């Protein structure tokens, strides 16, 4: 190929469609990076607050870190060396930030074990429970909204049921579920985490109240979507009501519900602590309660930072999903 042909190929104009998709990908990538940057700032704030809370808490820092463990000069010296308490405060902060970013949360002198190892050994059951509860919430919200939107009596019945679920504490709902399905009907195990069936009741008790809140918002959005002009156009094509709701109306109605889900994810993490105690499940809930009762501050701080990290990750994923669902946000520069 000669030089003139190469020059001609280079001068071929890019089509408007290709330019539009290229700009859209660039905008979406920049907005996703912005969400990730915001999450990093939140995580940094959580780590900083944990450091500040340690230093502003009443009492000696060494005593706080020792907890109820027997205090000896050797333990005191080890704590001062580990946390750099003889250094300036800003140097202590930088050292603490560096250690946390590398997964070093110190040592539990009550349990005589590394905090990071302890927390990581219990995080999987909590993540399983949180994910299962989120699935329960989403499925319940979608089924409730799609089945009752725009229908007078089904809407009232579903609204009343959702109000009861929202008003019921998750631990009380868990006790009721245990009494009915474990002690009476003997369909599910009472405690433990050995089988999938042991996950059903905890996920229901934790996810139903969240699903009730999301369902109310999703139903209202779906009813508004069914009154839009596009709904009349879809009906004119001969589509039935279920197809209209699932394929067309649900996407328009999902935007506020997705936003609300991102805000409520923190409730799942906090509720998992109590739910694990009710159902006798392993996880962060048990070690958190034991650490609070035993005044094991390094474990409490590690759980708080880890919970903030999980919340940031899930919230960032929800924000990214929101950008994918709403093209108007991707159009903003």
C-alpha positions in Angstrom: 0.0 0.0 0.0 1.5 3.3 -1.0 1.8 6.5 1.0 -1.2 8.2 -0.6 -3.6 5.3 0.3 -2.4 5.3 3.9 -2.9 9.1 4.1 -6.4 8.7 2.7 -7.3 6.0 5.2 -6.2 8.2 8.0 -8.4 11.0 6.8 -11.6 8.9 6.8 -14.0 10.6 9.2 -15.2 8.7 12.2 -19.0 8.1 12.0 -21.2 10.1 14.5 -22.5 6.8 16.0 -19.0 5.5 16.7 -18.0 8.9 18.2 -21.2 8.8 20.4 -20.4 5.4 21.8 -16.8 6.3 22.4 -17.9 9.4 24.3 -20.4 7.3 26.3 -17.8 4.7 27.3 -15.4 7.5 28.4 -18.1 9.2 30.4 -19.3 6.0 32.0 -15.7 5.1 32.9 -15.0 8.5 34.4 -18.2 8.3 36.5 -17.4 4.8 37.7 -13.9 5.9 38.7 -15.5 8.8 40.5 -17.7 6.4 42.5 -14.7 4.3 43.4 -12.8 7.5 44.4 -15.7 8.4 46.7 -15.7 5.0 48.2 -11.9 5.2 48.9 -12.6 8.5 50.7 -15.3 7.0 52.9 -13.0 4.1 53.8 -10.2 6.4 54.7 -12.7 8.4 56.9 -13.7 5.2 58.6 -10.1 4.2 59.4 -9.3 7.8 60.6 -12.4 7.8 62.9 -11.3 4.5 64.4 -7.9 5.9 65.2 -9.4 9.1 66.6 -11.9 7.1 68.8 -9.0 5.1 70.2 -7.2 8.3 71.3 -10.2 10.3 72.6 -11.7 7.4 74.6 -11.4 7.9 78.3 -8.6 6.1 80.0 -5.1 4.9 79.0 -4.7 3.6 75.5 -2.7 0.6 76.8 -5.5 -0.3 79.2 -8.1 0.0 76.4 -6.1 -2.3 74.2 -5.4 -4.8 76.9 -9.1 -5.0 77.9 -9.8 -7.5 80.6 -6.5 -9.4 80.0 -4.1 -9.5 82.9 -1.8 -6.4 82.7 1.9 -7.2 82.8 5.0 -5.0 82.0 5.8 -7.3 79.0 2.3 -6.9 77.5 2.4 -3.1 78.0 5.8 -2.9 76.3 4.6 -5.1 73.4 1.5 -2.8 72.9 3.6 0.4 73.0 6.0 -1.1 70.5 3.2 -2.4 68.2 1.2 0.8 68.2 4.1 3.2 68.4 2.7 5.0 71.4 6.1 6.7 72.2 6.1 8.4 68.7 4.4 11.7 67.8 0.6 11.5 67.2 0.9 12.1 63.5 3.5 9.4 63.1 1.2 7.0 65.0 -1.6 7.9 62.6 0.5 7.2 59.5 1.7 4.0 61.0 -1.8 2.9 61.9 -3.0 3.8 58.4 -0.2 1.9 56.8 -0.8 -1.2 58.9 -4.5 -1.2 58.2 -4.0 -0.8 54.5 -1.8 -3.9 54.6 -4.4 -5.9 56.6 -2.6 -5.6 59.9 -5.2 -4.8 62.6 -3.0 -5.6 65.6 -3.3 -8.5 68.1 -6.1 -9.5 70.4 -4.4 -9.8 73.8 -7.6 -11.4 75.3 -7.8 -14.2 72.7 -4.0 -14.3 72.1 -4.4 -14.3 68.3 -3.9 -12.0 65.3 -7.0 -9.9 64.8 -6.9 -10.1 61.0 -6.7 -13.9 61.1 -9.6 -14.0 63.5 -11.8 -11.7 61.5 -11.1 -13.2 58.1 -11.9 -16.7 59.5 -15.4 -15.5 60.4 -16.2 -13.2 57.4 -17.4 -15.8 55.0 -20.5 -16.9 56.9 -21.5 -13.2 57.4 -21.0 -12.5 53.6 -23.1 -15.5 52.8 -25.9 -14.4 55.1 -25.7 -10.8 53.8 -25.8 -11.9 50.1 -28.7 -14.4 50.8 -30.7 -11.7 52.6 -30.1 -9.3 49.7 -31.4 -11.9 47.3 -34.5 -12.4 49.5 -35.1 -8.7 49.6 -34.8 -8.2 45.9 -37.0 -11.2 45.0 -39.6 -10.3 47.5 -39.7 -6.7 46.3 -39.9 -7.5 42.6 -42.6 -10.2 43.1 -44.7 -8.0 45.4 -44.5 -4.9 43.2 -45.1 -6.7 39.9 -48.0 -8.8 41.2 -49.8 -5.9 42.9 -49.0 -2.6 41.1 -52.2 -0.9 39.9 -54.5 -3.5 41.5 -56.6 -2.1 44.3 -57.1 -4.9 46.7 -53.9 -6.8 46.1 -52.0 -3.5 46.6 -53.7 -2.9 49.9 -53.0 -6.4 51.1 -49.4 -6.3 50.1 -49.0 -2.8 51.6 -50.3 -4.0 54.9 -48.0 -7.0 54.9 -45.1 -4.8 54.1 -46.0 -2.4 56.9 -45.9 -5.3 59.4 -42.6 -6.6 58.1 -41.0 -3.1 58.2 -42.3 -2.6 61.8 -41.0 -6.0 63.0 -37.4 -6.2 64.3 -35.4 -8.8 62.5 -34.5 -10.7 65.7 -38.1 -11.0 66.7 -39.0 -12.2 63.2 -36.2 -14.7 63.5 -37.6 -16.0 66.8 -41.0 -16.5 65.2 -39.5 -18.3 62.2 -37.6 -20.5 64.5 -40.6 -21.4 66.5 -42.8 -22.2 63.5 -40.4 -23.8 61.0 -37.8 -25.3 63.3 -39.4 -26.2 66.6 -42.9 -26.9 65.4 -42.7 -28.1 61.8 -39.0 -29.2 62.1 -38.3 -28.2 58.5 -35.1 -26.3 59.1 -32.2 -26.7 61.6 -32.3 -24.5 64.7 -28.6 -23.4 64.5 -25.4 -23.8 62.7 -24.1 -23.2 59.2 -23.4 -26.7 57.8 -26.1 -26.9 55.1 -27.9 -24.6 52.8 -31.1 -25.2 54.7 -29.5 -23.5 57.8 -29.2 -20.3 55.7 -32.9 -20.0 54.8 -34.5 -18.8 58.0 -31.7 -16.3 58.8 -31.9 -14.9 55.3 -35.6 -14.5 55.5 -35.6 -12.8 58.9 -32.9 -10.4 57.7 -34.1 -9.7 54.2 -37.9 -9.5 54.4 -38.0 -6.2 56.1 -35.6 -4.7 53.6 -37.6 -6.2 50.8 -40.7 -4.7 52.2 -39.2 -1.2 52.0 -37.8 -1.7 48.5 -41.2 -3.2 47.4 -43.1 -0.1 48.4 -40.8 2.2 46.4 -40.7 -0.2 43.5 -44.5 -0.5 43.3 -44.9 3.2 43.3 -42.4 3.6 40.5 -44.0 0.8 38.5 -47.4 2.4 38.8 -46.0 5.7 37.5 -44.2 3.8 34.7 -47.4 2.1 33.6 -49.0 5.5 33.1 -46.3 6.7 30.8 -46.9 7.0 27.0 -44.5 4.1 26.2 -46.9 1.8 28.2 -49.7 2.6 25.8 -47.5 2.0 22.8 -46.4 -1.4 24.2 -50.1 -2.4 24.8 -50.9 -1.4 21.3 -48.3 -4.0 20.1 -50.4 -6.7 21.8 -48.1 -7.3 24.8 -49.8 -8.7 27.9 -49.7 -7.1 31.3 -47.0 -9.3 32.7 -44.7 -8.6 29.7 -45.3 -4.9 30.0 -44.4 -4.9 33.7 -41.3 -7.1 33.5 -39.7 -6.1 30.3 -40.6 -2.4 30.1 -42.0 -1.0 33.2 -39.7 -2.6 35.7 -36.6 -1.0 34.3 -38.1 2.5 34.6 -39.3 1.8 38.1 -36.1 0.2 39.3 -34.0 3.4 39.5 -35.3 4.8 42.9 -35.4 1.2 44.3 -31.7 0.6 43.3 -30.8 3.9 45.0 -32.7 2.9 48.2 -31.0 -0.5 48.2 -27.6 1.1 48.2 -28.6 3.2 51.2 -30.0 0.2 53.1 -27.1 -2.2 52.6 -25.7 -1.0 55.9 -28.8 -2.3 57.6 -28.0 -5.8 56.4 -24.5 -5.6 57.9 -25.7 -4.3 61.2 -28.6 -6.7 61.3 -26.4 -9.7 60.5 -24.7 -9.2 63.9 -28.0 -9.8 65.8 -29.4 -12.4 63.4 -26.3 -14.6 63.7 -26.7 -14.5 67.5 -30.4 -15.5 67.3 -29.7 -18.5 64.9 -26.4 -19.5 66.6 -24.5 -19.0 63.3 -20.7 -18.3 63.1 -19.6 -15.0 61.7 -18.7 -11.5 62.6 -21.7 -11.2 64.8 -20.4 -13.6 67.4 -16.9 -12.3 67.6 -18.2 -8.7 67.7 -20.5 -9.4 70.6 -17.8 -11.3 72.4 -15.3 -8.4 71.7 -17.7 -5.8 73.0 -18.5 -7.8 76.2 -14.8 -8.5 76.7 -13.7 -5.0 75.9 -11.4 -6.4 73.1 -10.9 -3.1 71.4 -8.6 -4.2 68.5 -11.3 -6.7 67.4 -14.0 -4.1 67.6 -12.0 -1.6 65.5 -11.2 -4.3 62.9 -14.8 -5.3 62.6 -15.9 -1.7 62.2 -13.3 -1.0 59.5 -14.2 -4.3 57.7 -17.9 -3.5 57.8 -17.2 -0.1 56.3 -15.1 -1.7 53.6 -18.0 -4.1 52.7 -20.5 -1.3 52.7 -18.3 0.8 50.4 -17.8 -2.1 47.9 -21.5 -2.9 47.8 -22.6 0.7 47.6 -20.1 1.3 44.7 -21.6 -1.7 42.9 -25.1 -0.4 43.4 -24.0 3.1 42.1 -22.4 1.5 39.1 -25.6 -0.5 38.4 -27.6 2.8 38.7 -25.4 4.3 35.9 -26.0 1.3 33.7 -29.8 1.5 34.2 -30.1 5.2 33.7 -28.6 6.5 30.4 -29.3 10.1 31.4 -26.6 9.9 34.1 -24.1 8.6 31.6 -24.9 11.6 29.3 -23.7 14.0 32.0 -20.2 15.2 31.7 
